[in-house]
Amino acid sequence: MIQSPEAFIQSAAKTAVDTLYGVQIEDSLLQVQSTRKEFEGDYTLVVFPLLKISKSSPDVTGKAIGEYLLANCPEIQNYNVVKGFLNISFSAVYWNKTLSQIASAPQFGRHKASGRHVMIEFSSPNTNKPLHLGHIRNNLLGWSVSRLLEENGHDVMRVNLVNDRGIHICKSMLAWKKLGQGETPASGGRKGDHLVGDYYVAFNNLYTQEVKQLMAEGMSEDEAKKQAPSLKEAQEMLRGWEQSDPEVRALWEMMNGWVYEGFEQTYKNLGISFDKTYYESQTYLLGKALVQKGLDMGIFEREADGSVWCDLSADGLDRKLLLRGDGTSVYMTQDLGTAHQRFDEYKLDEHIYVVGNEQNYHFQVLKLILGKLGFDWADHIYHLSYGMVELPEGKMKSREGTVVDADDLMENMYNTAKETSLELGKLEGMSEEEQDHLFRILSLGAMKYFILKVDPRKTMLFDPKESIDFNGNTGPFIQYTHARIQSILRKAASLSYEPSVADIKDAISLSAKEIRLIKMLESYPAKVAEAGKSFSPALIANYAYELSKEFNQYYHDTPILKEENQDILRFRLELISIVASVLVKAMDILGIELPSRM
């Protein structure tokens, strides 16, 4: 485990206080923070909590501790005291030692095993349409948060709950039955999820026409929407499914099979996978036993029509339906049952649901009801509520077929990456296969980074053209930074220069930019911990950008391969090599690959 600068100063200051004043103090009295920019120093020890021990003024106490550290710690180069704040500057010895520790830690940034078991549910698509841009944000968040939790030492299980039943899929099924003429993904030359999604749009078009016709015949709009023949047929088909009608079930299995194959292809292209997939058709009856438990406990109420409700007015909410009068479940019933099943089966310490913020109320109710049922693990349910994705053109509507399809978006991003790369003209010597691979990882990197750099809780505007820019806070900028470092290291190897920090001499002074880079590298594990606690991949994304930006400024000012002092040359090669490795670690959390050539 690499000791942080704060921990190093705490330890040294503790020894100093013991030696100077004969008092062994608690770590809590030693407050260390980064030195403010307007003062000289790397880190600052707050002296005020120590005045009762020193029985001296802040300046005298600060100087006494500073002099002790300067005389006894070769890692400390200088100090100054400003109004009770001891500002400490580290020497090249310290920074070299820090870089050596990072270089020798293959798992740098990954925290030790916590023993915590965490399940994270994300994606949760409907089988009446292909994945779209909104699903992409969900999947990327789910994947990167799960990677963050793994880097924080947790045992993570990724699960998907596919919404494969209900009126939505019956609408697609009915439209295919009426209009499809036996079309299949193979005969139509389309992915199965696209084909089924097109029939969902076709149903909506048919339904809209029927509503207009009924209204033209004198029916009110509300009544027309209820009486439209196609809707009534879809509802009848749903009843047939619930009664296990063989013909309806066979059609349902066939069309859902097409969709599953399409989903898998999209997940693979996105670099997403799951440890387990649940299907609503297999879980929708779960929860009914818990409803009975709630009735027995007196926390649920049964109405005269047979429906069951939970009154949450005392909690500032309203009454929540749990069972309809005919005994059928609602989504809440199912989520109560699946949560109970999962905590019981996997002995979870935490369950995270990655679901858009339009479901905030649902998860608030879910936790409340589970708590009322006596499950103490209800407090360990967390709703990772994220904002919607919008486009420059506005919001998307799947019924009207105006969504941005995930597959189309990825293909368009590929074409844009290809066009941009060819314009830059730096692909000499790369085979067509190598170029194709480069365009793929550039396009995915651009899309993933642009989405993940935004705080999950915020609504975001996705602009494909802006995301592919090779300058600024983008994925390609970070990818290009990594490729640039690899190019320098290849050239150094061709000149027989090897990275090393072993030969750095105490007398060698490091530049401010080199120290800044080492500081940023050293802070990476803390950034992983911070991002994990807040479930925010955006913190990692923006860390990678700041590190890349810092390297590029350093490279602009420092002719690395022209350095005549061989020890400094090898040190600088080691420094940039570690920058590259940390960028790989950070971007891997985001599911982004970094190329060695661009």
Beta strands, then each sheet from edge to edge (+ up, - down):
strand 1: 31-34
strand 2: 43-46
strand 3: 76-82
strand 4: 85-90
strand 5: 117-121
strand 6: 155-162
strand 7: 276-279
strand 8: 301-302
strand 9: 308-311
strand 10: 319-323
strand 11: 350-356
strand 12: 381-386
strand 13: 389-390
strand 14: 460-461
sheet 1: 1+ 2- 4+ 3-
sheet 2: 7+ 6+ 5+ 11+ 12+
sheet 3: 8+ 9- 10+
sheet 4: 13+ 14+
end
